[in-house]
């Protein structure tokens, strides 16, 4: 009698063990390559649990107090005009790329004493104040009176600045 065809399960049992062994070996290789240190694994796991707990706490609190509204409709400070949502995010992304990074990075650099990043941070505050005072800021009722104009003008200005500073080979 062959070992593969024994009374315990036959050929399929050997294939399952082989497939499971290949899967576990692949998992071990991934962990050894990307998480070689147990302390690093503990730090990452702590961060994941922290983020999950923050999400769960906010979700449960909103469910208890009636602030949970699934979907895009009925959100407190967001409108559903997807064209201008997308346009505004493209303009913001292009502006941040031209400025040298995301706002969080600029705030960290400003905290480290980078004066360019400090001017960037002050510019974000002044820009937000101007958006609210000039009627370009959006709300839950829709985009601002001049929000579409500001989005298009800002995108065009960012394109002009970007193309003007292309380094040619």
C-alpha positions in Angstrom: 0.0 0.0 0.0 1.3 3.4 -1.0 1.8 6.2 1.6 -0.4 8.5 -0.4 -3.3 6.2 -0.5 -3.4 5.2 3.2 -6.7 5.0 5.1 -6.3 8.5 6.6 -7.3 10.5 3.6 -5.5 9.5 0.4 -3.9 11.8 -2.2 -6.1 14.8 -1.5 -4.9 14.9 2.1 -1.3 15.1 1.0 -2.2 17.8 -1.5 -3.9 19.8 1.2 -0.9 19.5 3.5 1.4 20.6 0.7 -0.8 23.6 -0.2 -1.1 24.6 3.4 2.7 24.2 3.9 3.4 26.4 0.9 1.0 29.0 2.2 2.5 29.1 5.6 6.0 29.2 4.2 5.1 32.2 2.1 3.6 33.9 5.1 6.8 33.2 7.1 8.9 34.7 4.3 6.8 37.8 4.2 7.0 38.3 8.0 10.7 37.6 8.0 11.3 40.1 5.3 9.0 43.0 6.4 8.7 42.4 10.1 12.0 40.9 11.3 11.8 42.4 14.8 9.1 41.5 17.3 9.2 45.0 18.7 8.4 46.5 15.3 5.5 44.0 15.0 4.2 45.1 18.4 4.4 48.8 17.5 2.6 48.3 14.2 -0.1 46.1 15.9 -0.5 48.8 18.6 -1.1 51.4 16.0 -3.6 49.3 14.1 -5.5 48.6 17.4 -5.4 52.3 18.2 -6.9 53.3 14.9 -9.6 50.6 15.1 -10.5 51.7 18.6 -10.8 55.3 17.5 -13.1 54.3 14.6 -15.2 52.1 16.8 -15.5 54.7 19.5 -16.7 57.4 17.0 -19.1 54.9 15.3 -20.7 53.8 18.6 -20.9 57.4 19.9 -22.6 58.6 16.6 -25.0 55.6 16.7 -26.0 56.3 20.3 -26.5 60.1 19.9 -28.1 59.9 16.4 -25.3 61.5 14.5 -24.8 58.5 12.1 -26.1 59.1 8.6 -24.9 56.4 6.1 -24.1 57.5 2.6 -23.4 60.9 1.1 -26.7 62.5 1.6 -27.5 64.4 4.8 -23.9 64.9 6.1 -23.5 67.9 8.3 -20.8 69.9 6.4 -20.4 68.1 3.1 -22.3 68.7 -0.2 -22.9 66.0 -2.8 -21.8 67.9 -5.9 -19.2 65.4 -7.0 -17.9 67.4 -10.0 -16.8 70.3 -7.7 -15.6 67.9 -5.0 -13.3 66.2 -7.5 -12.2 69.5 -9.0 -11.4 71.0 -5.6 -9.4 68.0 -4.6 -7.5 67.9 -7.9 -6.7 71.6 -7.5 -5.6 71.1 -3.9 -3.5 68.1 -4.8 -1.7 70.0 -7.6 -1.1 73.0 -5.3 0.3 70.8 -2.6 2.6 69.0 -5.1 3.9 72.3 -6.3 4.4 73.5 -2.8 6.6 70.5 -1.9 4.3 68.1 0.0 1.1 67.7 1.9 -0.1 70.1 4.5 0.9 67.7 7.4 4.4 67.6 6.1 4.6 71.3 5.8 3.3 71.7 9.4 6.0 69.3 10.7 8.7 71.2 8.7 7.4 74.5 10.1 7.7 73.1 13.6 11.3 72.2 12.8 12.1 75.8 11.9 11.7 75.7 8.1 10.6 79.3 7.2 9.2 78.3 3.8 6.9 75.7 5.5 5.9 78.3 8.1 4.8 80.7 5.3 2.9 77.8 3.7 1.1 77.1 7.0 0.2 80.8 7.4 -1.0 80.8 3.8 -3.3 78.0 4.5 -4.9 79.9 7.4 -5.2 83.1 5.4 -6.6 81.2 2.4 -9.3 79.5 4.6 -10.3 82.9 6.0 -10.5 84.4 2.5 -12.5 81.5 1.2 -15.1 82.0 3.9 -15.2 85.8 3.6 -15.4 85.9 -0.2 -18.1 83.3 -0.6 -16.0 80.5 -2.1 -16.2 78.0 0.7 -18.8 75.2 0.4 -21.2 74.0 3.0 -23.8 71.2 3.4 -26.2 73.2 1.3 -23.9 73.2 -1.7 -20.9 74.9 -3.2 -20.3 78.5 -2.4 -21.5 81.3 -4.6 -18.1 81.7 -6.3 -16.7 78.3 -5.5 -16.7 77.0 -9.1 -15.0 80.2 -10.3 -12.3 79.9 -7.6 -11.7 76.2 -8.3 -11.2 76.8 -12.1 -9.0 79.9 -11.5 -6.9 78.2 -8.9 -6.4 75.1 -11.1 -5.4 77.3 -14.1 -2.9 79.3 -11.9 -1.4 76.1 -10.6 -1.0 74.8 -14.1 0.7 78.0 -15.2 3.1 77.9 -12.3 3.8 74.2 -12.9 4.5 74.6 -16.6 6.5 77.7 -16.0 8.9 75.8 -13.7 9.5 72.7 -15.7 13.1 71.9 -15.9 14.0 71.1 -19.5 16.7 68.6 -20.3 
